[in-house]
Amino acid sequence: MEKLLWCLLITISFSQAFGHEDMSKQAFVFPGVSATAYVSLEAESKKPLEAFTVCLYAHADVSRSFSIFSYATKTSFNEILLFWTRGQGFSIAVGGPEILFSASEIPEVPTHICATWESATGIVELWLDGKPRVRKSLQKGYIVGTNASIILGQEQDSYGGGFDANQSLVGDIGDVNMWDFVLSPEQINAVYVGRVFSPNVLNWRALKYETHGDVFIKPQLWP
């Protein structure tokens, strides 16, 4: 009985340290420039990825470049990276190399972003508020590695760290979902209007996360 209670206490302690909860209508708020404020996420699936879709809302007012979503493994710190580069646009990295989707400026309102990639063709897609940009190709045949460190609000220059305040997000991130396959155009548009198709890597409605530094959970500023 004592051993059972001890195991239960350990489980409860872990759950509190790495929260697992429904984040519907909530957002992570990064209110200032920092090298110590970030959110770490734990993936539901630990297997290698031959495809993925990442969707989220981002709201930022930063006049410089910043990281939105960073997925690192011990062999590649930019295994998956969604990054905004001032004066250029959105870049998506897979296994290190990246592709740029040009844009003159970051939207001033909360923006729904979906990024997809598949190994079979190398095709990368970027969707902004339910509208697709021109498809591009990157890392055909590559396999995204396992045991990922997933970070919101900072870019990883080492596994789980190496943060630079000058690449930090100032703003909000929410509705973060990830799948191990490419969503169809119809599914992406459905996600944009609020439907969810059982995310199996990251699920905003059952999110495993831990906040670090000055990160706060507040109501979303988007519908």
Solvent accessible surface area in square Angstrom, and as a share of the most:
residue,aa,sasa,rsa
1,M,170,0.76
2,E,148,0.66
3,K,158,0.67
4,L,119,0.59
5,L,93,0.46
6,W,156,0.55
7,C,55,0.33
8,L,97,0.48
9,L,112,0.56
10,I,91,0.46
11,T,80,0.47
12,I,77,0.39
13,S,63,0.41
14,F,119,0.50
15,S,52,0.34
16,Q,142,0.63
17,A,58,0.45
18,F,38,0.16
19,G,14,0.13
20,H,95,0.42
21,E,80,0.36
22,D,86,0.45
23,M,1,0.00
24,S,45,0.29
25,K,135,0.57
26,Q,58,0.26
27,A,0,0.00
28,F,0,0.00
29,V,29,0.17
30,F,2,0.01
31,P,76,0.48
32,G,33,0.32
33,V,93,0.54
34,S,25,0.16
35,A,42,0.32
36,T,94,0.55
37,A,4,0.03
38,Y,37,0.14
39,V,0,0.00
40,S,18,0.12
41,L,7,0.03
42,E,43,0.19
43,A,11,0.09
44,E,75,0.34
45,S,27,0.17
46,K,111,0.47
47,K,116,0.49
48,P,68,0.43
49,L,3,0.01
50,E,114,0.51
51,A,16,0.12
52,F,1,0.00
53,T,0,0.00
54,V,4,0.02
55,C,0,0.00
56,L,0,0.00
57,Y,24,0.09
58,A,9,0.07
59,H,46,0.21
60,A,7,0.05
61,D,133,0.69
62,V,18,0.11
63,S,86,0.56
64,R,50,0.18
65,S,27,0.17
66,F,1,0.00
67,S,0,0.00
68,I,1,0.00
69,F,1,0.00
70,S,0,0.00
71,Y,9,0.03
72,A,0,0.00
73,T,4,0.02
74,K,150,0.64
75,T,131,0.76
76,S,17,0.11
77,F,85,0.35
78,N,42,0.21
79,E,1,0.01
80,I,5,0.02
81,L,7,0.03
82,L,6,0.03
83,F,20,0.08
84,W,7,0.02
85,T,32,0.19
86,R,158,0.58
87,G,63,0.61
88,Q,92,0.41
89,G,0,0.00
90,F,1,0.00
91,S,4,0.03
92,I,2,0.01
93,A,1,0.01
94,V,0,0.00
95,G,16,0.15
96,G,35,0.34
97,P,66,0.42
98,E,101,0.45
99,I,41,0.21
100,L,62,0.31
101,F,4,0.02
102,S,70,0.45
103,A,25,0.19
104,S,103,0.66
105,E,122,0.55
106,I,30,0.15
107,P,46,0.29
108,E,146,0.66
109,V,95,0.55
110,P,29,0.18
111,T,5,0.03
112,H,4,0.02
113,I,2,0.01
114,C,0,0.00
115,A,3,0.03
116,T,2,0.01
117,W,0,0.00
118,E,53,0.24
119,S,8,0.05
120,A,82,0.63
121,T,61,0.36
122,G,0,0.00
123,I,54,0.28
124,V,0,0.00
125,E,18,0.08
126,L,0,0.00
127,W,15,0.05
128,L,29,0.14
129,D,48,0.25
130,G,10,0.09
131,K,146,0.62
132,P,80,0.50
133,R,84,0.31
134,V,122,0.70
135,R,144,0.53
136,K,72,0.30
137,S,65,0.42
138,L,17,0.08
139,Q,50,0.22
140,K,150,0.64
141,G,54,0.52
142,Y,62,0.23
143,I,78,0.40
144,V,0,0.00
145,G,21,0.21
146,T,51,0.29
147,N,103,0.53
148,A,29,0.23
149,S,18,0.12
150,I,1,0.01
151,I,3,0.02
152,L,0,0.00
153,G,0,0.00
154,Q,0,0.00
155,E,15,0.07
156,Q,1,0.00
157,D,76,0.39
158,S,44,0.28
159,Y,79,0.30
160,G,34,0.32
161,G,15,0.14
162,G,41,0.40
163,F,41,0.17
164,D,55,0.29
165,A,30,0.24
166,N,102,0.52
167,Q,47,0.21
168,S,2,0.01
169,L,2,0.01
170,V,33,0.19
171,G,16,0.15
172,D,12,0.06
173,I,0,0.00
174,G,0,0.00
175,D,36,0.19
176,V,0,0.00
177,N,8,0.04
178,M,0,0.00
179,W,0,0.00
180,D,30,0.16
181,F,81,0.34
182,V,48,0.27
183,L,1,0.01
184,S,41,0.27
185,P,56,0.35
186,E,129,0.58
187,Q,53,0.23
188,I,0,0.00
189,N,61,0.31
190,A,11,0.09
191,V,13,0.07
192,Y,73,0.28
193,V,111,0.64
194,G,48,0.46
195,R,149,0.54
196,V,47,0.27
197,F,55,0.23
198,S,94,0.60
199,P,10,0.06
200,N,60,0.31
201,V,1,0.01
202,L,1,0.01
203,N,35,0.18
204,W,5,0.02
205,R,124,0.45
206,A,36,0.28
207,L,1,0.01
208,K,49,0.21
209,Y,20,0.07
210,E,56,0.25
211,T,52,0.30
212,H,51,0.23
213,G,55,0.53
214,D,91,0.47
215,V,13,0.07
216,F,97,0.40
217,I,68,0.34
218,K,108,0.46
219,P,92,0.58
220,Q,27,0.12
221,L,121,0.60
222,W,17,0.06
223,P,149,0.94
